[in-house]
Amino acid sequence: MSQISLPFDWHGGAGAGDFLVSAANRIAVAHLERWRDWPLSVSVLTGPPLSGRSTLARHFAQMSGGEIIDDAQGDDEHRLFHAWNEAQTERRPLLMVGQAPPAGWTVALPDLRSRLAAVPHVAIEEPDDALARALICRAFDLAGASYAPDVPDWLLRRVEHRYGAIAEVTRLLDRAALSSGRKISVAMAKETLQSAGFLPIVPPDPSTDQRE
């Protein structure tokens, strides 16, 4: 696990923090940092919601002086086409950012469609174990939540490894801790997540009932 120091936190809001780098996003990070070696002056970066794709794009713009177009797959096609041509003419790098790969974009303009078919594309994947655990700890630390040391690993085994799911669960536990004044423990996390429907409520096994 490594990190890139950025003036944004991992979920894209304002505040001090770092962009955490793991196997889930290392290829994308390396491609953007090697922008001088791009075969074209344009690339596409994609990733799931809350994956830090816009944060990483801003890092790219800061280090390269290039232009970024966020949510490019829903942008005006003529604007994208002209931005592409300007990038090639001026040799100024352009990064288009979206959620889906370019092959999945609905593009009516033939010239833009042919250009997108040739563009280098890198993707941020859903978090691996190392990144998921780091994001859980990061979310609690940014919120100032007090938590037991075994909570991140307990959550790691039970929370879906998606950026959105991690953000939702950690916000839920932080709110529960604030409202109750309790430290986030495994027991408290289990109770909270079961009440919210994130975890099933398992009935007791009659075979383990020790009553006389």
C-alpha positions in Angstrom: 0.0 0.0 0.0 1.3 3.4 -1.0 -0.2 6.9 -1.3 -0.1 10.1 -3.3 -0.3 13.3 -1.3 -3.2 15.3 -2.6 -5.2 18.3 -1.4 -8.4 16.2 -1.4 -9.6 13.2 0.6 -10.4 9.8 -0.8 -14.1 10.5 -1.4 -13.5 13.7 -3.3 -14.6 16.3 -0.8 -12.5 19.1 0.4 -10.0 18.5 3.1 -6.5 17.3 3.7 -5.6 13.7 2.8 -3.9 11.3 0.5 -5.0 9.1 -2.4 -4.4 5.6 -1.4 -2.8 3.4 -4.0 -3.1 -0.4 -4.2 -3.5 -3.1 -6.8 -7.0 -1.8 -7.5 -5.8 1.5 -8.9 -2.0 1.2 -9.4 -2.2 0.8 -13.2 -4.3 3.9 -13.6 -2.0 5.9 -11.3 1.1 4.8 -13.3 -0.6 5.6 -16.6 -1.5 9.2 -15.6 2.0 9.8 -14.1 3.5 8.7 -17.4 1.4 11.2 -19.4 4.5 12.3 -21.4 4.7 8.8 -22.9 1.0 8.6 -24.1 0.8 7.6 -27.8 -2.0 10.2 -28.1 -2.6 13.3 -26.1 -5.8 11.9 -24.8 -6.7 9.1 -22.4 -9.8 7.9 -20.6 -10.0 7.2 -16.9 -13.0 5.3 -15.5 -14.0 4.0 -12.1 -16.9 3.2 -9.8 -18.6 6.0 -7.8 -16.5 7.2 -4.8 -13.5 5.5 -6.2 -11.5 8.7 -6.3 -11.5 9.0 -10.1 -12.2 12.8 -10.1 -9.6 13.3 -7.3 -7.0 11.4 -9.3 -7.9 13.4 -12.4 -7.3 16.6 -10.5 -3.9 15.2 -9.5 -3.2 14.6 -13.2 -4.1 18.1 -14.1 -1.9 19.6 -11.4 1.2 17.6 -12.5 0.7 17.8 -16.3 -1.0 21.1 -16.8 -3.5 19.2 -18.9 -7.3 19.5 -19.2 -9.8 17.1 -17.6 -13.4 16.6 -18.6 -15.3 14.9 -15.8 -18.4 12.9 -16.5 -17.3 12.8 -20.1 -19.7 10.1 -21.2 -22.6 12.4 -20.6 -21.0 15.5 -22.0 -21.8 17.2 -25.3 -20.3 15.2 -28.1 -19.2 18.2 -30.2 -17.4 19.6 -27.1 -15.6 16.3 -26.6 -14.6 16.2 -30.3 -13.2 19.8 -30.3 -11.4 19.2 -27.0 -9.8 16.1 -28.5 -8.7 17.9 -31.6 -7.2 20.8 -29.6 -5.3 18.3 -27.4 -3.7 16.8 -30.5 -2.9 20.1 -32.1 -1.5 21.8 -29.0 0.0 18.6 -27.6 -1.6 19.4 -24.3 -2.9 16.3 -22.5 -6.6 15.7 -22.1 -8.1 13.2 -19.7 -11.7 12.2 -20.1 -13.3 10.8 -16.9 -16.3 8.6 -16.7 -17.9 5.6 -14.9 -18.1 3.2 -17.9 -15.4 2.2 -20.4 -15.6 4.2 -23.7 -16.9 1.1 -25.6 -20.1 1.4 -23.5 -20.7 5.1 -24.2 -23.6 6.0 -26.5 -22.0 8.2 -29.2 -23.8 9.4 -32.2 -21.0 11.5 -33.8 -19.0 9.1 -36.1 -15.7 11.0 -35.8 -15.8 11.0 -32.0 -16.8 7.3 -31.9 -13.8 6.4 -34.0 -11.5 8.4 -31.8 -12.8 6.9 -28.6 -12.3 3.4 -30.1 -8.5 4.2 -30.3 -8.0 6.0 -27.0 -6.0 4.5 -24.2 -8.2 3.6 -21.3 -7.3 2.8 -17.7 -9.8 1.8 -14.9 -9.9 2.1 -11.2 -11.3 -1.3 -9.9 -13.4 -1.9 -6.8 -11.1 -2.1 -3.8 -9.0 -5.1 -2.9 -8.6 -6.2 0.7 -5.7 -3.9 1.5 -7.4 -0.8 0.0 -10.8 -1.7 1.6 -9.3 -1.9 5.0 -7.4 1.3 4.6 -10.6 3.1 3.4 -12.5 1.8 6.5 -9.8 3.2 8.8 -9.5 6.4 6.8 -13.2 7.0 7.0 -13.3 6.5 10.8 -10.2 8.6 11.3 -11.5 11.5 9.2 -14.7 11.5 11.2 -12.9 11.3 14.5 -14.7 8.1 15.4 -13.2 6.0 18.2 -13.1 2.4 17.3 -11.7 -0.9 18.6 -8.6 -2.2 16.8 -10.5 -5.4 15.7 -13.3 -3.5 14.0 -11.7 -2.9 10.6 -10.8 -6.6 10.0 -14.3 -7.6 11.3 -15.9 -5.3 8.8 -13.6 -6.4 6.0 -15.0 -9.9 6.2 -18.6 -8.7 6.1 -18.9 -5.5 4.1 -19.1 -5.7 0.3 -15.9 -4.5 -1.3 -17.3 -1.5 -3.1 -16.4 2.1 -2.5 -20.1 3.0 -2.0 -20.8 0.2 0.5 -17.7 1.1 2.6 -18.6 4.8 2.6 -22.2 4.0 3.6 -21.3 1.5 6.4 -18.7 3.7 7.9 -21.0 6.8 7.9 -23.7 4.7 9.5 -21.4 3.5 12.3 -20.0 6.9 12.9 -23.5 8.4 13.3 -24.5 5.6 15.6 -21.4 6.2 17.7 -22.1 9.9 17.9 -25.7 9.5 18.8 -25.1 6.9 21.5 -21.7 8.1 22.8 -20.3 4.7 22.4 -17.0 3.5 21.0 -17.4 1.5 17.8 -16.8 -2.1 18.9 -17.5 -5.3 17.1 -20.7 -5.9 19.2 -21.9 -2.3 18.5 -21.1 -2.6 14.8 -23.0 -5.9 14.5 -26.0 -4.5 16.3 -26.0 -1.4 14.2 -25.6 -3.1 10.8 -28.2 -5.8 11.7 -30.7 -3.0 12.6 -30.0 -1.2 9.3 -30.3 -4.4 7.2 -26.7 -4.7 6.2 -26.2 -8.0 8.1 -28.8 -10.7 8.6 -30.1 -11.4 12.1 -29.2 -15.0 12.7 -31.6 -16.7 15.2 -30.0 -18.7 18.0 -29.2 -22.4 17.2 -31.5 -24.5 19.4 -28.8 -27.2 19.6 -26.6 -24.8 21.6 -29.3 -24.0 24.1 -27.8 -25.2 27.5 -31.0 -24.7 29.6 -32.1 -27.6 31.7 
